[in-house]
Amino acid sequence: MTAPLTTTELTTPLVEPAGERGDRASRATWRAFRRQPLGIVSLVILTILVLVSVLAPLLSPYPASYGTEVLSPPSAAHWFGTDALGRDVFAEVIWGTQQSVLVAVAASAIAIMIGTLVAVAGAYVPRLDTVVSVVVDLTLSLPVLPLMILVAALAGPSTWTIILVVAAFSWPEVTRLVRSQALAVVKLPYIDAARLMTRNHIWIVGRHIIPAVTPVIVVSVVVTASRAVLSAAGLAFLGLGDPTTWSWGRILFEAQQSGAMVSAWWLTLFPSLAILALVLSATLLSIGYNDARNPRNHER
């Protein structure tokens, strides 16, 4: 004869709450990520670049209009040398970090917001999915760089022009990535159960679908930010950047305009290394995070 169930046993849930499962998965992902040296190094580099952009006024004064030491190589007085007008390249790179991080964060945030909303709407409403698929495929087939140059030239050089142009041509890639995950999520049984419980579709999307595709969104943020930096640097190098604000692309543009790009190697080396550090670390971070999410890596 079995003993009767106690009150505690009756009130104890038989299924682990979703929140606890999510917390356990997050902790397991972080443990797996910490075992990846490249991922940790990339995270450290990105953190340093963000800190440099925030602390730029404390690290170096704003670059002067001109200086007395023209095309001076790196020295104790000028760590990264000077340009054709005698301005300190170290100060230009420091303040260029602030501009590049701003463009990366703002452009990726806009692209992620638009791309995620379009992807989730298309996956949740089957009638929209065909339209979304056609629009995304058509946009991705267009020559992005010539169109970005055209739009930036017509709109005029400014920071917000660069941000909006980069975001406008980045969201289709985000939509493609998030849509593939969202299409699999909307077919799961608990989404059908949620539809039976309520007709508030916004609640279903915000409560169930968005959290399910969040890992893909996180990866998209990092990848989109790195592409935004490359696009912004490319536009600035072509003379379509904000002429009133320093950026890594502007340093390269002015070195090319002054004809010192070949003779003064430091004018191209240091901004190029900064661009490489941000893009490469962002790419490796997204790869490391994606690998850490793999349940097989949690068991090691």
Long-range contacts (C-beta under 8 A, 24 or more apart in sequence): 22-211, 28-295, 28-298, 29-289, 29-292, 29-293, 29-298, 30-292, 31-298, 32-291, 32-292, 32-293, 32-294, 32-297, 32-298, 32-300, 33-288, 33-289, 33-292, 35-297, 35-300, 36-288, 36-291, 36-292, 38-284, 38-287, 38-288, 39-284, 39-285, 39-287, 39-288, 39-289, 39-291, 39-292, 40-288, 41-281, 41-284, 42-280, 42-281, 42-282, 42-284, 42-285, 42-288, 43-281, 43-285, 45-277, 45-278, 45-281, 46-278, 46-281, 46-282, 46-285, 49-97, 49-101, 49-274, 49-277, 49-278, 49-281, 50-101, 52-94, 52-97, 52-98, 53-97, 53-98, 53-100, 53-101, 53-102, 54-98, 56-94, 56-95, 56-97, 56-98, 59-94, 60-88, 60-90, 60-91, 60-94, 60-95, 61-91, 62-91, 62-95, 63-87, 63-88, 63-91, 63-92, 63-95, 63-246, 64-88, 71-260, 71-263, 71-264, 73-264, 73-266, 74-266, 80-266, 80-270, 81-264, 81-266, 81-267, 83-251, 83-254, 83-255, 83-258, 83-260, 83-264, 83-267, 84-254, 84-255, 84-258, 84-259, 84-260, 84-264, 85-258, 89-251, 89-266, 89-267, 89-270, 90-270, 92-246, 92-250, 92-251, 92-271, 93-248, 93-251, 93-270, 93-271, 93-274, 95-246, 96-246, 96-247, 96-248, 96-250, 96-251, 96-271, 96-274, 97-248, 97-274, 99-159, 99-242, 99-245, 99-246, 99-247, 99-248, 100-229, 100-232, 100-233, 100-247, 100-248, 100-274, 100-275, 100-278, 101-278, 102-159, 102-163, 103-159, 103-162, 103-163, 103-166, 103-228, 103-229, 103-232, 103-247, 104-225, 104-226, 104-228, 104-229, 104-232, 104-278, 105-225, 106-163, 106-167, 107-162, 107-163, 107-164, 107-166, 107-167, 107-170, 107-224, 107-225, 107-228, 107-231, 107-232, 108-167, 108-170, 108-221, 108-224, 108-225, 108-228, 109-221, 110-163, 110-164, 110-167, 110-171, 111-166, 111-167, 111-170, 111-171, 111-174, 111-224, 111-228, 112-171, 112-174, 112-217, 112-220, 112-221, 112-224, 114-167, 114-171, 114-174, 114-175, 115-170, 115-171, 115-172, 115-173, 115-174, 115-175, 115-177, 115-178, 115-220, 116-174, 116-175, 116-178, 116-210, 116-213, 116-217, 118-171, 118-175, 118-179, 119-174, 119-175, 119-176, 119-177, 119-178, 119-179, 119-182, 119-213, 120-178, 120-182, 120-205, 120-209, 120-210, 120-213, 122-175, 122-179, 122-182, 123-179, 123-182, 123-183, 123-185, 123-186, 123-209, 124-182, 124-186, 124-201, 124-204, 124-205, 124-209, 129-179, 129-183, 132-175, 132-179, 133-179, 135-172, 136-172, 136-175, 136-176, 136-179, 139-169, 139-172, 140-172, 140-173, 140-176, 144-169, 145-234, 148-231, 148-235, 149-235, 149-238, 149-240, 152-235, 152-240, 153-240, 157-239, 157-240, 157-241, 157-242, 157-243, 158-242, 159-242, 159-245, 161-242, 162-232, 162-235, 162-236, 162-240, 162-241, 162-242, 165-231, 165-235, 166-227, 166-228, 166-231, 166-232, 167-228, 169-231, 170-224, 170-227, 170-228, 170-231, 173-220, 173-223, 173-224, 173-227, 174-217, 174-220, 174-224, 177-216, 177-219, 177-220, 178-213, 178-216, 178-217, 178-220, 181-212, 181-213, 181-216, 182-209, 182-212, 182-213, 185-209, 185-212, 185-213, 215-293, 218-289, 219-286, 219-289, 219-290, 222-282, 222-283, 222-285, 222-286, 222-289, 223-282, 223-283, 223-286, 225-282, 226-278, 226-279, 226-282, 226-283, 229-275, 229-278, 229-279, 229-282, 230-275, 230-279, 233-275, 248-272, 248-274, 248-275
